[in-house]
Amino acid sequence: MKKIITYITLLCLVSYSVIGQLKKKETPSPAQKSEKKQIIKENTQTTALLQLLAKHKDGRIVLRWSPVNPKVWDDGNQYGYTLQREVIRRDGKFLDRREKSFVKSLVFAGKSQWVALAEKNDYARLIKGYFYDQPIPVWEKDTAVINNALKGRLIFSMLTADLSPEVAGNMALSYVDSTVKANEEYVYTVSQNTAAGVSSAIQAKITAGLAVRIPQFAPGNLVDLDFVDSTVTLKWELSTRTVYTAYHVERSDDDGVTFKRITSTPYLPLGNSANLKEISYIDHVRELHKTYVYRVKGIDPFADESEPSNLVRVYAYQTRLVSPKNLDYSFVNNKAILIKWSFPDSLLINVKGFNLYRNNGDKLEKQNERLISKDPPHFHIAKIKDHDENIIYTVSAVDLREKETFSDPLLAIVIDSIAPAKVTKLKGKIDKKGIVKLSWQPSVDRDVFSYDIYRAEGLNPNDMYMVKQVTAKDTSVIDSVNLRGATRYVYYKVIVADYHTNYSTHNDTIRLVRPDIFPPDPPKFTALGNTDSTVVLNWAASSSEDVMNYKLYKRFLSDSTKKLLLAFPSNQMITTYADKDWEEEKPMVYILEAIDGEGLSSGDSCQAKIRVLKPLRRAAVSILTATYQSDHDNKGVKLQWKYISKKPVVKYLIMRKSGKENDFEKVKDVSGDVLEFVDMKVNAKTEYTYTVYAFFVDKTSTYSGKEAKVRTR
């Protein structure tokens, strides 16, 4: 019992220190007296000033009550309490009127009773000092000091009363009713006595009876929180269904067959009771590699033990392990590496196995899917990824509680002869100032040294040369090109280089188009001529590659309006045009315009001017037929002709000759709108040759035209 006195004494230091302060105080002023009254008044304004519990055992009902603030407790110590019992139910039926069984007055025990109890009860010996050995000085008037002292005494008085029924009886805080009957149910009322009599304001009631079932609870959810260095940390929940003042922890060394209490005194959880939700307890075991079983029992305010909690099994082992040593590596092939290590055989009983980790920058990546066996020899084969270079490995020993002890890191150097992965999503653009912006998705390799930028201009995209080199962190670059290149296209390629001078292969090539800010070169007229009815033009196409369309215009010099003659795409390869809509002696100009994909035009620089002169002779009449008709009324030679001319014909001159040696002679003039004639002045059996001339308004005439022969009958 000496241990519990020592333990509770630690909890009592606060109240004893308050008593020590009392001796140093001076007589309070009237203002301090008023403050004392106010503080005591505030402390008594609670909804439940007394708490009353009841339980039955051995055919008796045991009552236990507690004041909840220092003022009520202090008054109860001075004036005591009144206990009343009333019968409310008999043989299972409620009574019409309650029957008052008894009224008892209970008072705080005198000094002689405390001295007698203290000789055999350590709790009484501890708490007696509060009331008789070190009472609060009567001259102390500081309300704060008085209230603090009362609070401390209240706390430890209730604690000792909970742990000792005899102490609770001396404090007039408990009562054992041995006169109860099994067929009756009672209401117990505890009221605090005052100087004026029994108080109805400070009281508590509870219903109890031997037939009233009181459920039994045990501390819940006992778990093994941790085990380190032969130390077991247990944890269980603070019960919300019953009240436990303290606990006893029990341990079994024979797998739960028998249990022995390891708390020689009741275990009192420390902390703010308002916030306390879990309780912890630490036990130290002496023997390792053995299973211990634990359980917890609660101690209620009647000093009775609860049912035991659930069982927790703890295997004790050596938790302080050495780390794996002597890490080494060797290559199985270019895809696998063998990691081996050593670990003391004497400590293998404390581990489940091993894990192999690879350091990937900010995290460790486990290399084994399952725990590596603890049986020697200790090794594991890990995969090597493409483009791996310097790999850091760590081995951990996993103990029986899954805790890991890590080795020193091992650096494995991989000889890299593998080309790095190429960049992806290469894209770029050339602006109208010739600035090139390239970007890409970086290589997936971690050992990239640089990105080499290659460019090709001209007709052969394979003739590339390096123009830039950027660091591995860059994913874009800026270049510049001449907008007046030989071709519209510029080719780029990004090659990845690693630290071992390996270069990426099968790299993507991007083709960029120079922005079109210059008009295309104009086409050129190569030939220009005319016939009697047509002006014929010939030309050569523009030398620019980006020409999409051509347009041919005509404009008379006396007019500023252009007339579109022909529009065609460049892929039709048209190089000639015949214009039939013209006027003699009227100057005109032909304009051929080239248009590129950006809508830029070569303008009017490709021009051909022409004036069709009035000829001395015009084209002959080339369509002429002569037939002999023998009917009586129109006997003779019938002539028919056709002539097409832009100029109006005034008349046609019909000429004839007979035989082969004679010259042509005039037969007749006919109007310009007449296209046939019958020559009736012919001789029989004679061969005639005819020709026709056309005469125009401008006094010009045609050349000698087609001759038509006919023989009369």
Number of C-alpha atoms within 10 A of each C-alpha: 10 8 12 16 15 12 14 17 16 10 15 17 12 16 21 17 12 18 22 14 13 20 12 8 14 11 11 14 11 10 8 15 14 11 16 19 11 12 14 18 11 10 15 16 10 11 7 15 20 20 15 19 17 20 17 19 8 8 14 17 19 19 21 22 22 24 23 19 21 22 21 22 23 16 16 23 19 14 19 22 25 20 20 18 21 18 22 19 19 14 10 11 11 13 12 8 10 14 14 13 12 11 14 11 16 22 19 19 15 11 12 9 11 22 15 12 18 17 10 10 16 19 22 23 18 19 25 19 12 19 13 13 9 12 11 19 12 7 12 17 20 18 19 14 18 19 19 16 24 20 20 21 22 21 17 19 22 23 20 22 28 26 20 19 21 18 28 25 18 19 22 23 27 25 17 15 13 11 10 18 15 14 13 19 23 23 18 21 17 29 22 27 24 16 9 7 10 18 15 11 10 20 21 21 18 15 16 23 23 20 13 13 10 12 7 9 16 19 24 17 16 20 19 18 13 13 20 14 13 18 15 20 17 22 19 20 15 18 16 10 11 13 13 23 19 20 21 20 24 18 22 19 14 12 15 16 8 11 16 12 15 14 14 11 17 19 17 17 16 10 9 8 9 6 7 12 12 13 16 15 15 13 14 12 12 8 11 14 11 14 16 20 19 26 24 25 24 26 23 17 25 21 17 15 17 18 15 18 19 16 18 17 16 19 15 22 22 17 19 13 18 13 16 21 15 11 19 15 18 12 15 12 10 13 12 14 18 15 21 19 17 15 19 12 10 7 15 16 14 20 21 18 21 25 21 25 20 18 16 11 8 6 9 14 14 16 15 14 8 10 13 17 15 18 13 12 11 17 21 19 17 20 13 16 11 15 20 16 19 13 15 16 25 21 27 18 27 21 22 17 15 11 13 18 18 20 19 14 15 18 15 17 12 15 12 19 14 15 18 26 22 21 22 15 11 19 16 19 16 20 16 12 13 16 16 18 15 20 18 16 14 20 20 13 19 12 18 23 18 20 28 19 20 18 22 19 19 15 12 9 16 12 12 16 14 14 13 14 17 14 12 18 11 14 16 16 16 12 14 13 16 10 21 13 12 13 15 19 17 21 19 23 22 26 22 27 24 23 13 16 16 16 21 19 12 8 16 14 16 17 17 16 15 23 17 18 12 13 18 24 22 24 22 19 19 12 12 17 12 16 10 15 16 15 18 15 18 15 17 15 18 19 12 18 14 19 25 17 18 23 16 19 18 20 17 19 13 9 8 8 11 14 13 14 14 12 14 13 14 18 9 8 11 15 13 14 16 14 13 14 9 16 16 13 11 13 16 18 15 22 23 26 23 28 24 21 13 14 14 15 20 21 16 13 13 18 18 17 14 17 16 18 12 13 12 11 15 19 19 18 22 17 15 20 19 23 16 18 16 12 8 7 8 13 16 21 22 17 20 16 17 12 13 13 12 12 14 14 21 16 18 23 17 20 18 20 18 19 10 9 7 9 11 15 13 13 14 12 16 16 13 15 11 13 14 15 16 16 17 14 10 16 13 10 9 12 16 20 18 24 26 26 20 27 21 17 11 12 10 16 22 18 16 16 17 16 17 18 16 16 17 17 12
